[in-house]
Amino acid sequence: MEINREKLKQQHAKELKMFEENHPKSKALYQEASNYLLQGVPLNWMVRWSSAYPITVVEAKGAHLKCVDGMDYIDFCLGDTGSMVGHAVDASVKAISEQVKKGTTFMLPTEDATWVGKELQRRFGLKYWQFTTSATDANRFALRMARAIFRAKGDTKRSKVLAFNFCYHGSVDETLGMVTPEGKTTFRKGNIGQCIDPSVMTKFIEWNDVDALEEALKDEDVIAVICEPVMTNMGIIHPDPGYHDALRALTRKYGTYLLIDETHTICTGIGGYTREYGLEPDIITAGKTLASGIPVGIWGVSEEFGKLCQPVFDSVYGFAKGVGGTLAANALTMAALRATLSEILTEDYYKRNIALATRFNEGVQSVIKEFDLPWNTKQLGLRTEYWFKKEPARNGAEAYYHTDLELDWYMHLASLNRGVLMTPFHNMALICGSTTEADVDKHTAVFREIVQNIL
Ligand SMILES: Cc1ncc(COP(=O)(O)O)c(C=O)c1O
C-alpha cells in the first residue's frame, strides 16, 4: 500500500499544532535561549529534531525521559548511542559521584586506567589502548598515528585514507566527502567549512564492492581503510557474506591498516562486532556509551602497530601533538568506563536487550506486513531501524537515494507526540537495560496508529 501524500501533509500539520499546544514551556525556554545561543540551542544538532523547537529535558532515568512540560517519553534514541546503557544507571551514578569527590582531572593516570586497558584488551583482542574525549577524536588520532608510522618509515607515497560512501565517523576531515554516481570524489552536502578537496585526502568507494576495494588499494597509496563493520549511519547495512574476509585479505595484500570503528556497532556485544564475528583489525575505535554518557573515546591497536608507534614518539621533542588533549583520559572518564564495563555492559545485558530489540523489530515488521508497506527493517544486536525502501540497501548510495524526508519528519513528530522518542536523522531505536516489553509494545501500537493515519 502506498502512502497518501495529501493525507501525510494534513496529518503532519495537525501533529505540528499538537506539539505546540503540548509544549508551551519548552517554547518559551527556546525563545529565551535564542537571545544567547546560536539557533537557540547549545549544539546546532538539537534543532534537528522533528518539532519546530526542541523539548527541554528536566530529567531522565533508565529508558524514560521527562520534559519541562511534564510529558514522559520512552527514549529509544538514548542520545543517539551516548546513553545506550540507559540514563543515570545506578552503578555508574555511584562510581561517577565517588570520583567527583576525589577530583576529576589531573593529566596523570589513576589505577582505573590499567583496569580499563586490560579489560579492553580482553574484549577486543587488541593490545594497546589510548583514550580521548570523543569517538571523533579517537578516529582522528588513530588515522594520524597510522600516517605518522608510514612517514617514520620513510614511506611518503601513502597519504590517503579509504572510506565508504555515506559513512559517518564524526567530524574527521578525511571522512567528510562522498563519491557521486558518476564516480567523482567530492564535498558532501551538509559538511561545512572544509578547506581541502576531499579527493586530496580520501578515496571513497561503495560498501560491499570488492572490485572497487581492490582497485582503490592497488596503487599502495592508502594509509588506512576506515569503516564501521556494519554501516549504521545510513540505516543498518550489513556486510555481504565474505566481505569482511575480502576486506582483511586485501588490506593485508596492499599493506594498508584496517581501522574498525565500533562506536555504534558496540550494540552487537561486549567486544562489538569485531569480537562477535572474529574480525582482525589493526585498529579499533569507539566511544559514546562506554562511560555511561561521560564524554569518552577509545582507540586500540595491535601489538605490531603499537611497537611502530615508539619511533614516532621518539622522533618528537617533548610529546606528540596532534594526538592528545588535556581532558582526555581524565580520572572521571576512567572511573565511569570502569563502572560501565564491569557492571553494565555484560554478556547478560546484551542477551536480554537483543531479545527485546528482536521484539521491537518484529512489531514493526508486523505493521509493515499488515499494510503491505514498501519498507524494510534491520537489526544489529540491540539496535533496530526501519527504512522507507522495499529491498534493503547494500551500500550507502542505495540507502541515501531512498531517503524520504517528508515521511521521516512526520514519523518522528507523530511518535514524539505520543510519548515515543526515536533518533533524529534515523528511524533507529536502541534498547537499554531498563526498556521493558511494555515500552516496546507501546512503540508498536504508536507506529501502527501513525502509519494508519497516512494511508
Ligand atoms: C560510527 C561513528 N563513529 C564516530 C562517531 C563520532 O562520535 P562522537 O560524536 O561521540 O565523537 C559517530 C557519531 O555518530 C559514529 O556514528
The ligand as a Gaussian input file, in Angstrom:
#p B3LYP/6-31G(d) Opt

LIG

0 1
 C       30.450000       5.333000      13.634000
 C       30.696000       6.613000      14.337000
 N       31.949000       6.949000      14.680000
 C       32.230000       8.084000      15.347000
 C       31.217000       8.956000      15.697000
 C       31.554000      10.215000      16.414000
 O       31.114000      10.158000      17.724000
 P       31.209000      11.464000      18.654000
 O       30.172000      12.405000      18.118000
 O       30.885000      10.963000      20.009000
 O       32.576000      11.999000      18.525000
 C       29.902000       8.653000      15.357000
 C       28.810000       9.554000      15.737000
 O       27.648000       9.332000      15.483000
 C       29.633000       7.465000      14.665000
 O       28.400000       7.140000      14.277000

